[in-house]
Amino acid sequence: MIEVFAEYGTIGVMVVLFAGQIMFLQKTLMSKLKEVEDITIQLINRWNKSDEKAERRHERSVIEMNQITDDLNFLKGRINGGTRG
């Protein structure tokens, strides 16, 4: 009878230790997953900010090129208008 209790007690201890190990690993993995998720969100936010800056630079370049084109067209009109008169 004592052998049965000893055997079941040993099995019970092993089950408890195994369950404890699974719970510990689950908590550890979930905390690491949360860290990775936070890093990913920060990286995406940084890319979005970088895209916004690039878009603003592109818009400024387009505006400046339009101004140069307008000035060039004005000069062409003055040159063409001056040779006809």
Residue pairs with C-beta under 8 A, 6 or more apart in sequence:
none
